[in-house]
Amino acid sequence: MLKRNHKQAYHWNKTTPFFPGSDTDTLTKNKPKLWTKDFITAAAINFLLTLVFYLLVVTIAVYAVAQYDASTSEAGLVTGLFIIGVLIGRLFIGRILDQIGRKRTLIIGLALFTLTASLYFVEIGLSFLVVTRFLHGIALGIASTAAGTIAAQIIPISRKGEGIGYFSMSATLAAAVGPFIGLMMSQYSSYSLIFTLCMLLGVFTLIVSLFVTVPPMEQPPNLDAKKGFRISNYIEPKAVPIAFITFAVSLGYASVLSFINFYALEIDLVETASFFFLVYAISILVSRPFTGRLMDLKGANFIMYPAFLIFAAGLFFLSTADSGVDLLIAAALIGLGFGNMQSTTQAVAIKLTPPHRMGLATSTFFIFMDAGLGFGPYLLGFLIASTGYSQLYAILSGFILAVAALYYFLYGRKERALASASLDEN
């Protein structure tokens, strides 16, 4: 009887939400509570981890040059190896996260994160700094994957899109606050103080994680039946199609993240460019509460197709910008587009996956997103030499529209069938 009611509660039809619950859950004041102590704690941990990441991104390359007389390519390696470490951390922790335990994995990841942050104080050469960055990235990959998986487990099923939207806002805020703090501290304090702040934030998140309550998850039979090397032990196959869409759109955003300052120099809008990511973040913060709820009620397609158009429009607007107002309008459009696509695709990846593989789905999503953001600048760098920045953004605008067509074939046209089948399995 319980099994039959479970399937009825989550049956897909034109009138039920994307992550359906009862009418009382979704349309009345009795809907399940989202802002619990544990959800807020997981989001706060994710915010602080991401803040440290962005704080160091804008300062560590300059530190490598100043402290170790590193070349430009060596400074880039110091920055880039961190992202590679994150990818490796996510790749391997996704498989064993549920075997270790989600809370235990979070604590281990945060302990490693704090320990590796302390290694920045050891000044014995550039090679050691490179190793430190790599290990720090692995620790971040472990901790952030665990935090994201715990948050996804805590969020009520009928508010999954809304909850993940709010959770990912923690990273959006960090992406705006982290670079600001890093640049300010690099001008008015010392690198030693920057590293001290990073280590203290690690200690704080470690202490806070001890108070997170993670509900027990019933393990399905034969969970460990597949021994040996299998791709499915490291990557969740059901999440790959939507994760690949995330990878593709992340390439477009990587061009903004990496080259906006160079482009601003070219069009003489450096002063305005300093506000670009602030406007980007505000745009996401204003829209996420609505888009997450709309996804739950209307489905992912209702958010994704307009977001593709808005993101493409933002890149095209950026390619033609000749004033500060144009630049900031482009920032707002890119925030509305890419920012909401990011949370929506993450929600879809988790939605399509059985609960006992939620950790793998979360790591799969972030692996593809980090790959797009990490390798995008390198790949797009080959185009810039022949296109220039303005034309690159125009080309990427068309590329995003092409990805919209790919999304239709990989997920959009069969959204309801996939969601219904997944819920039956769960």
Buried (B, 14 or more C-beta within 10 A) or exposed (E): EEEEEEEEBBEBEEEBBBBBBBEEBBEEEEBBEBEBEBBBBBBBBBBBBBBBBBBBBBBBBBBBBEEBEBEEEBBBBBBBBBBBBBBBBBBBBBBBBBEBBBBEBBBBBBBBBBBBBBBBEEEEEBEBBBBBBBBBBBBBBBBBBBBBBBBBBBBBBBBBBBBBBBBBBBBBBBBBBBBBBBBEBBEEEEBEEBBBBBBEBBBBBBEBBEEBEBEEBEEEEEEEEEEEEEEEBBBBBBBBBBBBBBBBBBBBBBBBBBBBEEBBEEBEBEEBBBBBBBBBBBBBBEBBEEBBBBBBBEBBBBBBBBBBBBBBBBBBBBBEBEEBEBBBBBBBBBBBBBBBBBBBBBBBBBBBBBBBBBBBBBBBBBBBBBBBBBBBBEEBEEBBEEBBBBEBBBBBBEBBBEBBEBBBEBBBEEBBEBBBBBBEEB
